[in-house]
Amino acid sequence: MEEAEQLLLGYEDLPEAVQAMVALHLARGQTALAAARLHRRLNETGRDNLVAVPLLAQLVAVQLAQPDLGGAAETAASLAAIAGRSGHARVEAEAELALGSVRAAAGGATAREHLDRSLGLFVRLRMPHAAARVHLALARTLAETDPDTAVEEARQALRAFEDLGATHDADRAAAFLRSQGVAGRTGPKLVGELSKRELEVLRLLGEGLTNAEIAARLYISTKTVATHVGNVFAKLQLRNRAEAAAFAHRHLPADTAGR
């Protein structure tokens, strides 16, 4: 996220940067900022046209995170109306995902039907990342009523995210599996839970570097290093730096573990 913020520096207010900035705000739990940015852009584009579709889809996720269930329901209904008028399968898929997510948050019985329709559309459109998002949404919807199916849906999402290199989404799928008492990854596969920066920190832990030394090597603050180290410990289920160093030497490629 720190690197994403640097890449967006100076471009934050461009229309092309809106969704990236919203994703960054949402990942940091800054839902009010995310919603404000989306509403501002939607006021510019209008809310009843195809240009608004990706913004509305993102707004549903933000409103559910706030949580603002009433607002999310209204936004999902707007998406569904655009889908009905346009006849575009992509818009319909996003609308069904939004409706399913809102119904699931409200405990509605039709959530799975909407999500199943969304999944079928995304698969037909050959959009594997979007389909994986639906698999994860289905997993969360079914967690209490059908835990076995929920685990399988989450595993499908995890495999797809890993294949696509979508690390942040794979982390979320793996976290859901852990919440269900299932190991999302074991052994070397746990490395896949790390972000690029966390992987760099792990390699340097393998060299026995202190936080201050890692900060100097990566040109980041010691506070940021401490956060990354904590994330590495949590994701790899490690207790201390010695275990992290041992993990790095055991599971990272020989030509990179000692850099």
C-alpha positions, 0 to 999 in steps of 0.5 A, spaced: 500 500 500 505 504 501 508 503 494 501 504 491 500 511 494 507 513 492 505 511 485 499 515 485 502 521 488 500 527 484 495 523 480 490 522 486 484 527 483 485 524 476 478 520 473 483 514 472 486 514 479 479 514 482 478 506 483 485 505 485 485 511 490 478 508 493 481 501 493 487 504 497 482 507 502 478 501 502 484 496 504 486 501 509 479 501 512 478 509 510 471 507 508 469 515 509 474 517 504 473 512 499 465 513 499 466 521 498 471 520 493 466 515 489 460 520 490 464 526 487 466 522 481 459 519 480 456 526 481 461 528 475 459 522 471 452 521 473 449 515 476 445 512 470 450 510 465 455 505 463 461 509 465 458 509 472 458 501 473 465 500 475 464 506 480 457 503 483 460 496 484 466 499 488 461 503 492 457 497 494 463 494 497 465 500 500 458 501 503 458 494 506 464 495 509 462 502 513 456 498 514 451 502 510 446 497 508 441 501 506 445 505 501 448 499 499 441 496 497 440 503 493 446 502 489 445 495 488 438 497 485 441 502 481 446 497 478 441 492 476 437 498 473 442 499 468 443 492 467 436 491 465 437 497 460 443 495 457 443 488 456 450 487 457 452 481 460 458 484 464 454 489 467 449 484 469 454 480 472 456 486 477 449 487 478 448 480 481 454 480 485 452 487 488 445 484 489 448 478 492 453 481 497 447 486 499 442 480 501 448 476 504 449 482 509 442 482 510 441 475 511 436 474 505 435 467 503 436 469 495 443 471 496 446 465 493 441 465 487 444 472 485 451 470 487 450 463 482 448 467 477 454 472 477 459 466 477 456 463 471 456 470 467 463 471 469 465 464 467 462 465 461 465 472 460 472 469 461 473 473 467 477 469 472 479 474 477 471 476 478 469 469 478 474 468 484 471 474 487 464 471 487 467 464 489 469 468 496 463 471 496 459 465 496 464 462 501 462 467 506 455 467 505 455 459 506 460 459 512 454 458 517 449 454 513 454 450 509 461 450 512 463 444 507 461 448 501 464 454 504 471 451 504 471 449 497 468 455 495 474 459 498 479 454 496 477 455 489 478 462 490 484 462 493 487 457 487 484 462 482 487 468 486 494 465 486 494 463 479 493 470 477 498 473 482 493 477 486 496 477 492 492 481 496 485 477 494 489 471 496 491 473 503 483 474 504 481 467 501 487 464 506 484 468 512 477 466 511 479 459 510 483 460 517 477 462 520 474 456 518 479 452 522 482 450 515 489 451 513 489 455 506 496 454 505 502 450 508 509 449 508 512 453 502 505 455 499 505 460 505 510 464 502 504 466 497 501 469 503 506 475 503 506 481 499 512 483 495 515 488 500 514 482 506 517 477 502 523 482 501 523 483 509 523 475 510 529 475 506 533 480 510 530 477 516 534 470 513 540 474 513 539 476 520 538 484 519 535 488 525 529 492 523 534 498 523 538 495 518 532 492 514 529 500 513 536 502 511 536 497 505 529 498 503 529 505 504 523 505 508 522 507 516 523 502 522 516 503 523 514 500 517 519 495 517 516 493 524 509 493 521 512 488 515 515 484 520 509 483 524 505 481 518 510 476 516 510 473 523 502 472 523 502 470 516 507 464 516 505 463 524 512 464 526 513 466 533 520 470 533 526 472 528 529 466 529 524 462 526 523 467 521 530 466 519 529 459 519 523 459 514 527 463 509 533 459 509 528 453 508 523 455 503 526 461 499 529 459 493 537 458 494 539 464 490 535 469 493 534 467 500 541 470 502 541 476 498 
